[in-house]
Amino acid sequence: MELPWKKTDSEPLTFRDHLAASRTIFASERTLLAYMRTSLTMTIVGITLIKLFNELLIQIIGWMCIPTAIGLFIIGFVRHKQRKVVILMEEQHRNGSGDKKVTKRFTVKAHPEF
């Protein structure tokens, strides 16, 4: 997988860079939670439209909300995983760990100057 950005310097990551990567991962997780919240809301709206209204058009809209909500959840989850892998690959590349397998857990190690 090619990285979407390249740094011109090949210095190892500083503590600030590790914290920036952590913030980026946390922002991605917040975005995933927003996708999940929107998906849940669409599911509830769909079920409500199906159960409370007898008009065919409104029930069709309700039935369309449910698969849309499932698709939205899947899209959010996939995007979150893709962003996390790219961030971890960039960090490993900058640290000089080469093409090792991307770890699933992100850890921040203390920098010597702190």
N, C-alpha and C positions, 0 to 999 in steps of 0.2 A: 504494500500500500504506500503510495507516494504521499509525502507530507504536503499539506496545502500551503505551508510557509516554510521558508528556510532562513536561518540566521547566518549572517556572514562570518561571525566569529565562531571559533570552535572551543571557546572557554567552557569549563564545566559550569553547571548551574550554581548560582549563588542561593543563599537562603531566601532572598527576596523572590527569586524565580520559582523556588519551590512553593512559596506562599501564594504567588500568582497562579500557579497551576492548581493549587488547592482551591482557591477562590473560583477558578474557572469550572472545576469539577462540581463545586457546590452550586454554582449558578446553573449548570446543566441539570443537576438534581432538582432544583427549584422549578426549572422549566418542565421537567418530567412530571412533577407534582401538579403543575398547572394543566398539562395535557390530561392527567388522570382526573382532575377535578372537572374539567370541561366534559370529558367522556362520561363521567358519572352523572353530570347534570343533564346531558343529552339523553342518556338512558332513562332517567327519571321523567323527563319531559315526554319522551316517546311512550312510556308506559302510561303516563297520565292521560295523554291524548287518546290512547287506545281504549282505556277503561272508562273515561268520563264522558266521551262524546260518541254519539251514534251516527254522525254524518260520515259518509264514506271518504270524502276528501281529507278530513281531519284525521281519520284513522290511518289512511295511507301515509300521511305526513308522519304520524306517530311510528308506523312500521319502518319508515325510512330513517328515522332518528336512531334507531337501535343499531343497525349495521354501520351507520356513519360513526356512532360512538365507539364501536369496537375497532373500526379502522383508525380512528383518531388515537385511540390508546396504543395500538400497534405502531403507528407512525412515531408517536412520542417516545416509546420504548426503544425503537430501532435508532432514532436520532441520538438519543442519550448514549447508547452503547457506542455508536460511531464516534461521537465527540470524545468520549472518555478514552477510547483506544488511540485516537490521534494525539491527544494530550500526553498520554503515557508513552507513546512511541517517540514523540518529540523530546520528552524528558530523558528517556533512555539514550536517544541519539546524542543529545547534548552532553550526557554524562560519559559517553564513550563506551556504553555497554554493547554496542554493535547491534546485531540482529537477533538478540535473545528474545525469547517469548515474553510478550507483554504480561505483566503480573496483574492479577485481578484486584489486588489491594494496593491502595496508594498510601505511602507513608512519607512523612517529612522527617528527615534526620537533622539534628542540630548542626548548624554551621560552626566551624572552629572559632570564628571571630565573635561569636555571641556567648 
